[in-house]
Amino acid sequence: MLVGNDVVDLHDSESRPGALHPRFDVRVFTPDEREALSASASAYPLRWTLWAAKESAYKVAKKLDPTVRFLPRDFVVGQIAEGRALVMHATGPFDVRLYRTDRWVSAVATLTVAHPSRTRGPFSAGRVSAGPTGAGLISTAVERLATHSADPSRTVREFARAALASRMNLPPWQVRIAADRGIPVAFWRDRRLPVDLSLSHHGRFVAWAASEAPATEPAA
Ligand SMILES: CC(C)(COP(=O)(O)OP(=O)(O)OC[C@H]1O[C@@H](n2cnc3c(N)ncnc32)[C@H](O)[C@@H]1OP(=O)(O)O)[C@@H](O)C(=O)NCCC(=O)NCCS
């Protein structure tokens, strides 16, 4: 199952309302999304939740169709309720799990599947627990950079590598994360691991999400 993710640091200087281009909302959001922002008592986190939902869905769409471009208004957030959003797009629709603290928002998208999904518990202290989503098991976590100067690309790969190795019972140093046209892919030695992976970093936070391939799914 393909997965896409995004994290936004709510306290990053880039995220603050004053830092945005005056036409940011018009460029990025549909009229319905802008109406939801105007009506919301918490427009600030909602703005970045909508953004993260769109970008996480884009990352799945790009895997499905390499010609897809990130045109945010083409990724339409249809509904948001109980920590989930439905994002419509020509390549979708996408089922997006939403996670939020007062410091960050994070979104994890998969293609919508017919099967009802179950959630195995919430996250705490910046970590998001693994849980079955749609047709497969998704693991995801948000982590804080240890220092301001830490390299986010390297850090998120280290976290993802350690988590995949632990979940698949492999020595971490034998797990490698490479890139296929910018999209991260995981290997054990020279063999592609049966997981789909997505990485994101913004401000002080990094986030990864991984889904198991259908072959490793438990029977329904
Ligand atoms: C993918 C993209 C949206 C990421 O944006 P971002 O918010 O800066 O970055 P994030 O931290 O959320 O994600 C970056 C990670 O996503 C992964 N990634 C990069 N391109 C990706 C893609 N096309 N699909 C899925 N994942 C991708 C990489 O692992 C990257 O991490 P790295 O920089 O450490 O290698 C951006 O790089 C991109 O490709 N934009 C599309 C450009 C486009 O279509 N423009 C048309 C508009 S007119």
The ligand as an ORCA input file, in Angstrom:
! r2SCAN-3c Opt
* xyz 0 1
  C       7.593     16.557     -2.490
  C       7.526     18.010     -2.114
  C       6.073     18.472     -2.137
  C       8.125     18.112     -0.702
  O       8.011     19.351     -0.191
  P       8.541     19.851      1.238
  O       7.378     20.295      2.052
  O       9.596     20.818      0.974
  O       9.237     18.669      1.931
  P       8.877     17.505      2.952
  O       9.854     17.648      4.035
  O       7.453     17.358      3.334
  O       9.235     16.235      2.078
  C      10.517     16.079      1.593
  C      10.796     14.599      1.441
  O       9.817     14.016      0.593
  C      10.463     13.034     -0.227
  N      10.114     13.365     -1.575
  C      10.732     14.196     -2.438
  N      10.054     14.237     -3.576
  C       8.989     13.420     -3.425
  C       7.921     13.058     -4.266
  N       7.818     13.563     -5.500
  N       6.996     12.190     -3.807
  C       7.108     11.671     -2.560
  N       8.092     11.997     -1.722
  C       9.023     12.866     -2.156
  C      11.948     13.064      0.063
  O      12.254     12.015      0.933
  C      12.126     14.382      0.762
  O      13.075     14.312      1.786
  P      14.597     14.700      1.483
  O      14.550     16.116      1.004
  O      15.256     14.552      2.813
  O      15.071     13.730      0.470
  C       8.341     18.901     -3.072
  O       9.677     18.602     -2.999
  C       7.898     18.739     -4.507
  O       8.235     17.806     -5.196
  N       7.121     19.677     -4.974
  C       6.438     19.509     -6.221
  C       6.817     20.542     -7.205
  C       5.644     20.736     -8.137
  O       4.902     19.852     -8.479
  N       5.500     21.969     -8.513
  C       4.409     22.326     -9.333
  C       3.784     23.533     -8.735
  S       3.573     24.755     -9.938
*
